[in-house]
């Protein structure tokens, strides 16, 4: 039996949307027929609260959840890869040695970048650690503000960083935040075709980066 693929979501700056990205990517994978395991290494526990809300509502079929300290990641991932097609790791906002086990376990590192220069500047530390672990990285512009000068500046500046930048941008939509509190992915709680399209496009890019069907 093939081992599950591991996606680590990491960013040094808080508020970049790591948990939102973890949740929505996991839901999209589940809707595509894959089993998904979530691993929360962030002491804030936001991913865990989302999952338990979903579990209590009877929506967690095909999903698993676990928590871990930074240095217990390898052990937990070893178990979860035997249980699910994909393991998604949500990490705390830091770029230090504590992050390295989650990067080391990854087949792909996703780095969300919110629409601010501060978020962009914070990305270098994570990219450096991922590079030391020889891991493939895909940056994702998150909470993007299309059609604004700031959004265009961040998009152009991100292209100069030493990692691939996803063509798909995740827009700054209320539906992403609102759905989390209900234990949902945004695609389950909103009928916006643009939202659905951007999540479908991101899923396709992630699959391409992992070289999976």
C-alpha beads as a LAMMPS data file, in Angstrom:
LAMMPS data file: protein, C-alpha beads

213 atoms
212 bonds

1 atom types
1 bond types

-500.0 500.0 xlo xhi
-500.0 500.0 ylo yhi
-500.0 500.0 zlo zhi

Masses

1 110.0

Atoms # bond

1 1 1 0.000 0.000 0.000
2 1 1 1.347 3.403 -0.991
3 1 1 2.111 5.865 1.765
4 1 1 0.091 9.069 1.952
5 1 1 1.545 12.306 0.650
6 1 1 2.462 14.928 3.266
7 1 1 1.777 18.641 2.828
8 1 1 3.225 21.003 5.428
9 1 1 1.824 24.520 5.619
10 1 1 4.311 26.958 7.103
11 1 1 4.844 30.693 7.441
12 1 1 6.817 32.699 9.974
13 1 1 4.257 35.469 10.340
14 1 1 0.986 34.920 12.151
15 1 1 -2.258 35.765 10.400
16 1 1 -1.105 34.517 7.013
17 1 1 -3.989 32.047 6.748
18 1 1 -2.181 28.758 7.363
19 1 1 -5.124 27.081 9.070
20 1 1 -7.580 28.379 6.487
21 1 1 -5.414 26.948 3.742
22 1 1 -5.056 23.610 5.583
23 1 1 -8.800 23.294 6.101
24 1 1 -9.823 24.196 2.585
25 1 1 -7.193 22.091 0.883
26 1 1 -8.191 19.132 3.061
27 1 1 -11.881 19.562 2.287
28 1 1 -11.200 19.826 -1.435
29 1 1 -9.107 16.636 -1.334
30 1 1 -11.868 14.848 0.587
31 1 1 -14.489 16.000 -1.912
32 1 1 -12.276 14.567 -4.649
33 1 1 -12.534 11.162 -2.995
34 1 1 -9.298 11.095 -0.989
35 1 1 -8.865 10.223 2.673
36 1 1 -7.256 13.087 4.600
37 1 1 -5.475 13.310 7.942
38 1 1 -4.831 16.636 9.663
39 1 1 -1.927 17.130 12.066
40 1 1 -2.017 20.255 14.233
41 1 1 1.352 21.302 15.681
42 1 1 0.258 24.851 16.526
43 1 1 -0.366 25.330 20.277
44 1 1 -3.250 27.679 19.421
45 1 1 -5.154 24.588 18.275
46 1 1 -7.366 26.315 15.700
47 1 1 -7.262 23.371 13.311
48 1 1 -8.257 21.024 16.119
49 1 1 -11.231 23.164 17.095
50 1 1 -12.353 23.258 13.467
51 1 1 -12.029 19.483 13.165
52 1 1 -13.953 18.755 16.378
53 1 1 -16.741 21.091 15.262
54 1 1 -16.878 19.155 12.005
55 1 1 -16.704 15.802 13.806
56 1 1 -19.536 16.707 16.182
57 1 1 -21.683 17.606 13.163
58 1 1 -21.053 14.194 11.614
59 1 1 -19.029 15.568 8.703
60 1 1 -15.638 13.967 9.346
61 1 1 -16.041 10.736 7.366
62 1 1 -12.808 9.931 5.552
63 1 1 -10.855 12.274 7.797
64 1 1 -8.449 11.739 10.692
65 1 1 -6.972 14.202 13.157
66 1 1 -4.012 14.271 15.516
67 1 1 -1.882 16.764 17.410
68 1 1 1.833 16.778 18.056
69 1 1 4.646 18.752 19.568
70 1 1 7.184 20.057 17.080
71 1 1 9.552 17.177 17.747
72 1 1 6.860 14.485 17.666
73 1 1 5.913 15.232 14.076
74 1 1 7.921 12.424 12.505
75 1 1 6.302 9.813 14.743
76 1 1 2.744 11.061 14.149
77 1 1 3.238 11.458 10.410
78 1 1 4.548 7.896 10.229
79 1 1 1.218 6.648 11.605
80 1 1 -1.012 8.999 9.632
81 1 1 0.610 8.207 6.281
82 1 1 -0.587 4.635 6.718
83 1 1 -4.144 5.831 7.363
84 1 1 -4.753 8.502 4.724
85 1 1 -3.992 9.459 1.145
86 1 1 -2.891 12.913 2.266
87 1 1 -1.543 14.262 5.553
88 1 1 -1.815 18.025 6.055
89 1 1 0.347 19.593 8.771
90 1 1 -0.572 22.981 10.231
91 1 1 2.390 24.637 11.961
92 1 1 2.838 27.530 14.411
93 1 1 3.963 30.935 13.111
94 1 1 7.723 30.568 13.399
95 1 1 10.806 29.831 11.348
96 1 1 13.276 28.181 13.707
97 1 1 14.576 24.726 14.529
98 1 1 11.161 23.688 15.905
99 1 1 9.728 23.948 12.402
100 1 1 12.291 21.674 10.802
101 1 1 10.670 18.299 11.679
102 1 1 7.441 19.363 9.946
103 1 1 9.406 20.489 6.896
104 1 1 11.492 17.316 6.899
105 1 1 8.319 15.186 6.859
106 1 1 6.824 17.013 3.878
107 1 1 6.528 15.970 0.265
108 1 1 5.471 19.565 -0.419
109 1 1 5.692 22.744 1.668
110 1 1 2.957 25.317 1.084
111 1 1 3.795 28.861 2.174
112 1 1 0.838 31.262 2.301
113 1 1 1.664 34.935 1.772
114 1 1 -0.980 37.489 2.730
115 1 1 -1.220 40.804 0.914
116 1 1 1.311 42.832 2.853
117 1 1 4.986 43.582 2.549
118 1 1 5.491 42.403 6.133
119 1 1 4.156 38.952 5.206
120 1 1 6.396 38.905 2.167
121 1 1 9.475 39.795 4.226
122 1 1 8.660 37.024 6.732
123 1 1 8.763 34.391 4.003
124 1 1 12.548 34.277 3.636
125 1 1 13.084 32.418 6.913
126 1 1 10.722 29.587 5.994
127 1 1 12.146 29.308 2.494
128 1 1 15.645 29.071 3.907
129 1 1 14.694 26.249 6.279
130 1 1 12.852 24.366 3.537
131 1 1 15.860 24.733 1.278
132 1 1 18.118 23.250 3.985
133 1 1 15.781 20.268 4.194
134 1 1 15.786 19.997 0.386
135 1 1 12.010 20.239 0.213
136 1 1 9.900 21.474 -2.672
137 1 1 8.024 24.690 -1.893
138 1 1 4.939 26.234 -3.436
139 1 1 4.067 29.763 -2.300
140 1 1 0.399 30.784 -2.378
141 1 1 -0.852 34.358 -2.332
142 1 1 -3.573 34.255 0.304
143 1 1 -6.163 36.870 1.246
144 1 1 -5.224 38.445 -2.075
145 1 1 -6.711 41.761 -3.093
146 1 1 -7.070 41.594 -6.843
147 1 1 -7.152 44.858 -8.730
148 1 1 -5.289 46.829 -6.052
149 1 1 -1.871 48.425 -6.300
150 1 1 -0.730 46.619 -3.156
151 1 1 -1.908 43.267 -4.499
152 1 1 0.001 43.795 -7.728
153 1 1 3.149 44.826 -5.841
154 1 1 3.054 41.750 -3.605
155 1 1 2.423 39.459 -6.554
156 1 1 5.370 40.837 -8.498
157 1 1 7.708 40.833 -5.503
158 1 1 6.807 37.225 -4.639
159 1 1 7.970 36.120 -8.081
160 1 1 11.508 37.179 -7.110
161 1 1 11.652 34.842 -4.109
162 1 1 13.572 31.587 -4.368
163 1 1 10.552 29.284 -4.696
164 1 1 7.711 28.524 -7.083
165 1 1 4.666 30.785 -6.860
166 1 1 1.239 29.283 -7.487
167 1 1 -0.651 30.882 -10.324
168 1 1 -3.819 30.580 -8.260
169 1 1 -4.504 33.328 -5.741
170 1 1 -6.881 32.830 -2.818
171 1 1 -8.986 35.955 -2.542
172 1 1 -9.805 37.864 0.628
173 1 1 -13.355 36.541 1.056
174 1 1 -15.540 36.586 4.183
175 1 1 -16.693 33.055 3.338
176 1 1 -13.305 31.604 4.275
177 1 1 -13.458 32.920 7.825
178 1 1 -17.189 32.349 8.270
179 1 1 -17.074 28.692 7.233
180 1 1 -14.310 27.806 9.722
181 1 1 -16.542 28.413 12.727
182 1 1 -19.089 25.958 11.343
183 1 1 -16.557 23.180 10.763
184 1 1 -16.847 23.617 7.010
185 1 1 -14.642 24.327 4.071
186 1 1 -15.561 27.493 2.223
187 1 1 -16.753 25.523 -0.794
188 1 1 -19.321 23.770 1.444
189 1 1 -20.688 26.965 2.935
190 1 1 -20.837 29.285 -0.070
191 1 1 -22.239 29.086 -3.576
192 1 1 -19.802 31.621 -5.044
193 1 1 -18.545 30.132 -8.339
194 1 1 -15.376 32.255 -8.206
195 1 1 -14.484 30.798 -4.797
196 1 1 -15.074 27.276 -6.049
197 1 1 -12.980 27.956 -9.149
198 1 1 -9.985 29.256 -7.205
199 1 1 -10.012 26.261 -4.852
200 1 1 -10.303 23.841 -7.777
201 1 1 -7.376 25.592 -9.440
202 1 1 -5.244 25.491 -6.287
203 1 1 -5.979 21.794 -5.811
204 1 1 -4.856 21.120 -9.378
205 1 1 -1.596 23.002 -8.787
206 1 1 -0.901 21.155 -5.537
207 1 1 -1.546 17.810 -7.223
208 1 1 0.758 18.837 -10.040
209 1 1 3.510 19.777 -7.592
210 1 1 3.095 16.395 -5.904
211 1 1 2.823 14.633 -9.263
212 1 1 -0.375 12.845 -8.249
213 1 1 -3.641 12.124 -10.075

Bonds

1 1 1 2
2 1 2 3
3 1 3 4
4 1 4 5
5 1 5 6
6 1 6 7
7 1 7 8
8 1 8 9
9 1 9 10
10 1 10 11
11 1 11 12
12 1 12 13
13 1 13 14
14 1 14 15
15 1 15 16
16 1 16 17
17 1 17 18
18 1 18 19
19 1 19 20
20 1 20 21
21 1 21 22
22 1 22 23
23 1 23 24
24 1 24 25
25 1 25 26
26 1 26 27
27 1 27 28
28 1 28 29
29 1 29 30
30 1 30 31
31 1 31 32
32 1 32 33
33 1 33 34
34 1 34 35
35 1 35 36
36 1 36 37
37 1 37 38
38 1 38 39
39 1 39 40
40 1 40 41
41 1 41 42
42 1 42 43
43 1 43 44
44 1 44 45
45 1 45 46
46 1 46 47
47 1 47 48
48 1 48 49
49 1 49 50
50 1 50 51
51 1 51 52
52 1 52 53
53 1 53 54
54 1 54 55
55 1 55 56
56 1 56 57
57 1 57 58
58 1 58 59
59 1 59 60
60 1 60 61
61 1 61 62
62 1 62 63
63 1 63 64
64 1 64 65
65 1 65 66
66 1 66 67
67 1 67 68
68 1 68 69
69 1 69 70
70 1 70 71
71 1 71 72
72 1 72 73
73 1 73 74
74 1 74 75
75 1 75 76
76 1 76 77
77 1 77 78
78 1 78 79
79 1 79 80
80 1 80 81
81 1 81 82
82 1 82 83
83 1 83 84
84 1 84 85
85 1 85 86
86 1 86 87
87 1 87 88
88 1 88 89
89 1 89 90
90 1 90 91
91 1 91 92
92 1 92 93
93 1 93 94
94 1 94 95
95 1 95 96
96 1 96 97
97 1 97 98
98 1 98 99
99 1 99 100
100 1 100 101
101 1 101 102
102 1 102 103
103 1 103 104
104 1 104 105
105 1 105 106
106 1 106 107
107 1 107 108
108 1 108 109
109 1 109 110
110 1 110 111
111 1 111 112
112 1 112 113
113 1 113 114
114 1 114 115
115 1 115 116
116 1 116 117
117 1 117 118
118 1 118 119
119 1 119 120
120 1 120 121
121 1 121 122
122 1 122 123
123 1 123 124
124 1 124 125
125 1 125 126
126 1 126 127
127 1 127 128
128 1 128 129
129 1 129 130
130 1 130 131
131 1 131 132
132 1 132 133
133 1 133 134
134 1 134 135
135 1 135 136
136 1 136 137
137 1 137 138
138 1 138 139
139 1 139 140
140 1 140 141
141 1 141 142
142 1 142 143
143 1 143 144
144 1 144 145
145 1 145 146
146 1 146 147
147 1 147 148
148 1 148 149
149 1 149 150
150 1 150 151
151 1 151 152
152 1 152 153
153 1 153 154
154 1 154 155
155 1 155 156
156 1 156 157
157 1 157 158
158 1 158 159
159 1 159 160
160 1 160 161
161 1 161 162
162 1 162 163
163 1 163 164
164 1 164 165
165 1 165 166
166 1 166 167
167 1 167 168
168 1 168 169
169 1 169 170
170 1 170 171
171 1 171 172
172 1 172 173
173 1 173 174
174 1 174 175
175 1 175 176
176 1 176 177
177 1 177 178
178 1 178 179
179 1 179 180
180 1 180 181
181 1 181 182
182 1 182 183
183 1 183 184
184 1 184 185
185 1 185 186
186 1 186 187
187 1 187 188
188 1 188 189
189 1 189 190
190 1 190 191
191 1 191 192
192 1 192 193
193 1 193 194
194 1 194 195
195 1 195 196
196 1 196 197
197 1 197 198
198 1 198 199
199 1 199 200
200 1 200 201
201 1 201 202
202 1 202 203
203 1 203 204
204 1 204 205
205 1 205 206
206 1 206 207
207 1 207 208
208 1 208 209
209 1 209 210
210 1 210 211
211 1 211 212
212 1 212 213
